Amino acid sequence: MTTAPDALTIHQLLGRIVYFHALHIAPEQRNDLPPQPGPLCCNHHTAPGRCSAAEVLTDSAWNALIEVATALPVHHRPCPLAFGGCCATCRVTAAAAAVAGGWATTEHRAYRHGEPAAQLVTDCRNAAADRIAQVFAAQHNAICPALDYLPAPAPHALPSADTLPLTGELLALWADPAATTRNPVASWLNHCTGLADVRRVLDSRRSTK
């Protein structure tokens, strides 16, 4: 990330997550596994005193990300002491990971009718957690030591627009959100009304190669 995005760009990208989740992911979502507990956040573990969720996230546009993650209970792993005193950046990190993991799983099932490799889901989770939480931490001056320990997947390990378009675009946009300010998103995904439409586009592209 070379240039910090402005607040309007961040709000637009958060809105895009909410919109795509409601339109594409939620209708196809399956919660067929029990939720898993997450690790303790910084404020409840090794580095108390960080900006709390109650201080930073109340009435914030970032709550939209957390609401989407909460709608993905199989993938959302917040601090088990998830109250207002949790580290705000840890809360956003967990939510971002849930969104990417849930989207990657749902897309893979919709296009290929099978489960994705566990490593693919893990790589998507880690990439989204790092990229989105870094933007949040910079915007709110809420640096969190947990960000230093997030594994960075190799770029070639992440899905492309030709494999998992929604997840791939999500990761690409948050890798450099300021680029969205300079070049507003004009994606073919905007014209799809569900994952069936996305699958038809992907099938059409493969048949012409």
C-alpha positions as CSV (number, residue, x, y, z in Angstrom):
1,M,0.0,0.0,0.0
2,T,1.7,3.2,-1.2
3,T,-0.8,5.9,-0.4
4,A,-3.3,6.1,2.5
5,P,-6.9,6.0,1.2
6,D,-9.3,8.7,2.2
7,A,-12.3,8.0,4.4
8,L,-14.7,8.1,1.4
9,T,-12.8,5.4,-0.4
10,I,-12.8,3.2,2.7
11,H,-16.5,3.7,3.1
12,Q,-17.1,2.8,-0.6
13,L,-15.0,-0.4,-0.3
14,L,-16.8,-1.4,2.9
15,G,-20.1,-0.8,1.2
16,R,-19.0,-3.0,-1.7
17,I,-18.3,-5.8,0.7
18,V,-21.8,-5.5,2.2
19,Y,-23.5,-5.3,-1.3
20,F,-21.6,-8.2,-2.8
21,H,-22.2,-10.3,0.3
22,A,-25.9,-9.7,0.3
23,L,-26.3,-10.2,-3.4
24,H,-23.9,-13.1,-4.1
25,I,-22.7,-14.9,-1.0
26,A,-25.6,-14.9,1.4
27,P,-28.0,-16.7,-0.9
28,E,-25.5,-19.5,-1.5
29,Q,-24.0,-19.7,2.0
30,R,-24.0,-22.9,4.0
31,N,-23.4,-23.0,7.7
32,D,-22.8,-26.8,7.9
33,L,-20.0,-26.8,10.4
34,P,-19.9,-25.6,14.0
35,P,-18.3,-22.2,14.8
36,Q,-14.7,-22.3,16.1
37,P,-13.4,-20.1,18.9
38,G,-10.8,-17.5,18.1
39,P,-7.7,-16.5,20.0
40,L,-7.7,-13.9,22.7
41,C,-7.3,-10.4,21.4
42,C,-4.4,-8.1,22.4
43,N,-6.4,-6.4,25.2
44,H,-7.2,-9.8,26.7
45,H,-3.9,-11.4,26.2
46,T,-0.4,-10.0,25.9
47,A,-0.8,-6.3,25.0
48,P,-3.6,-4.7,27.0
49,G,-4.2,-1.0,26.6
50,R,-4.9,-0.9,22.8
51,C,-7.8,1.1,21.3
52,S,-10.9,-0.8,22.3
53,A,-13.8,-1.8,20.0
54,A,-16.2,0.4,22.1
55,E,-14.0,3.4,21.6
56,V,-13.3,3.1,17.9
57,L,-16.1,1.0,16.3
58,T,-19.2,2.5,17.9
59,D,-21.2,4.2,15.1
60,S,-18.3,3.5,12.7
61,A,-18.7,2.4,9.1
62,W,-16.3,-0.5,10.0
63,N,-19.2,-2.1,11.9
64,A,-20.5,-3.1,8.4
65,L,-17.5,-5.4,8.0
66,I,-18.1,-7.0,11.4
67,E,-21.8,-7.5,10.6
68,V,-20.9,-9.4,7.4
69,A,-18.5,-11.5,9.4
70,T,-21.1,-12.2,12.0
71,A,-23.3,-13.6,9.3
72,L,-20.5,-16.1,8.5
73,P,-20.4,-17.9,11.8
74,V,-18.5,-20.9,10.5
75,H,-15.6,-18.6,9.5
76,H,-15.8,-15.8,12.1
77,R,-13.4,-16.4,15.0
78,P,-13.4,-13.3,17.2
79,C,-11.9,-13.1,20.7
80,P,-13.9,-15.4,23.0
81,L,-14.2,-12.4,25.3
82,A,-15.8,-10.3,22.5
83,F,-17.1,-7.3,24.3
84,G,-16.5,-3.6,24.0
85,G,-13.1,-3.9,25.7
86,C,-11.6,-6.0,22.9
87,C,-8.8,-4.6,20.8
88,A,-10.5,-2.9,17.9
89,T,-7.8,-3.8,15.4
90,C,-8.0,-7.5,16.5
91,R,-11.8,-7.3,16.0
92,V,-11.4,-6.0,12.4
93,T,-8.7,-8.5,11.7
94,A,-11.0,-11.4,12.7
95,A,-13.8,-10.0,10.7
96,A,-11.7,-9.5,7.5
97,A,-10.5,-13.1,7.8
98,A,-14.0,-14.4,8.1
99,V,-15.2,-12.5,5.0
100,A,-12.4,-13.7,2.8
101,G,-12.7,-17.3,4.1
102,G,-16.4,-17.4,3.7
103,W,-16.4,-15.9,0.3
104,A,-13.6,-18.2,-1.0
105,T,-15.5,-21.3,0.3
106,T,-18.8,-20.2,-1.1
107,E,-17.4,-19.2,-4.5
108,H,-15.5,-22.5,-4.8
109,R,-18.5,-24.5,-4.0
110,A,-20.7,-22.6,-6.5
111,Y,-18.3,-22.8,-9.4
112,R,-16.6,-26.2,-8.9
113,H,-19.2,-28.0,-6.7
114,G,-16.6,-29.0,-4.2
115,E,-14.7,-27.9,-1.1
116,P,-11.7,-25.6,-1.6
117,A,-8.3,-26.7,-0.4
118,A,-7.8,-25.7,3.3
119,Q,-4.6,-23.9,2.4
120,L,-6.4,-21.7,-0.2
121,V,-8.9,-20.6,2.4
122,T,-6.2,-20.0,5.0
123,D,-4.2,-17.9,2.5
124,C,-7.3,-15.8,1.6
125,R,-8.1,-15.3,5.3
126,N,-4.5,-14.2,6.1
127,A,-4.2,-11.9,3.1
128,A,-7.6,-10.1,3.9
129,A,-6.8,-9.9,7.6
130,D,-3.5,-8.2,6.9
131,R,-4.6,-5.9,4.1
132,I,-7.9,-4.7,5.6
133,A,-6.7,-4.4,9.2
134,Q,-3.6,-2.4,8.1
135,V,-6.0,0.1,6.5
136,F,-8.1,0.3,9.7
137,A,-5.1,0.6,11.9
138,A,-3.6,3.4,9.8
139,Q,-6.9,5.3,9.7
140,H,-7.5,5.2,13.4
141,N,-3.9,5.2,14.6
142,A,-4.7,1.8,16.2
143,I,-1.5,-0.2,15.5
144,C,-1.8,-3.7,16.9
145,P,1.2,-6.1,17.6
146,A,-0.9,-9.0,16.2
147,L,-0.5,-7.5,12.7
148,D,3.2,-8.2,12.9
149,Y,2.6,-12.0,13.1
150,L,0.1,-12.5,10.3
151,P,1.5,-14.8,7.7
152,A,1.9,-13.2,4.3
153,P,0.7,-15.6,1.5
154,A,2.7,-15.6,-1.7
155,P,0.8,-13.6,-4.3
156,H,0.6,-16.6,-6.6
157,A,-1.2,-18.6,-3.9
158,L,-4.1,-16.2,-3.9
159,P,-7.1,-16.5,-6.2
160,S,-7.3,-14.5,-9.4
161,A,-10.3,-12.9,-11.2
162,D,-10.4,-16.0,-13.4
163,T,-10.8,-18.4,-10.4
164,L,-12.7,-16.8,-7.6
165,P,-13.7,-13.3,-8.9
166,L,-15.3,-11.9,-5.8
167,T,-12.6,-13.0,-3.4
168,G,-9.9,-12.1,-5.9
169,E,-11.2,-8.6,-6.3
170,L,-11.7,-8.1,-2.6
171,L,-8.0,-9.0,-2.0
172,A,-6.8,-6.8,-4.9
173,L,-8.8,-3.7,-3.9
174,W,-7.6,-3.8,-0.3
175,A,-4.0,-4.4,-1.3
176,D,-4.0,-0.8,-2.5
177,P,-7.3,0.9,-1.6
178,A,-5.9,4.4,-2.6
179,A,-5.9,3.1,-6.2
180,T,-9.7,3.0,-6.1
181,T,-9.7,6.8,-5.4
182,R,-7.7,7.3,-8.6
183,N,-9.5,4.7,-10.6
184,P,-13.0,3.9,-9.4
185,V,-14.0,0.3,-9.6
186,A,-15.7,-0.6,-12.9
187,S,-16.0,-4.3,-12.7
188,W,-18.0,-6.8,-14.7
189,L,-19.1,-8.2,-11.4
190,N,-21.3,-5.1,-11.0
191,H,-23.6,-6.5,-13.7
192,C,-24.1,-9.9,-12.1
193,T,-27.1,-10.7,-10.0
194,G,-25.8,-13.8,-8.3
195,L,-23.1,-16.4,-8.4
196,A,-24.9,-18.2,-11.2
197,D,-24.3,-15.2,-13.4
198,V,-20.6,-15.1,-12.3
199,R,-20.3,-18.8,-13.1
200,R,-21.7,-18.3,-16.6
201,V,-19.2,-15.5,-17.3
202,L,-16.3,-17.8,-16.2
203,D,-17.6,-20.7,-18.3
204,S,-18.0,-18.4,-21.3
205,R,-14.4,-17.2,-20.9
206,R,-13.0,-20.7,-20.6
207,S,-14.9,-21.9,-23.7
208,T,-13.4,-19.1,-25.8
209,K,-9.8,-19.9,-24.9
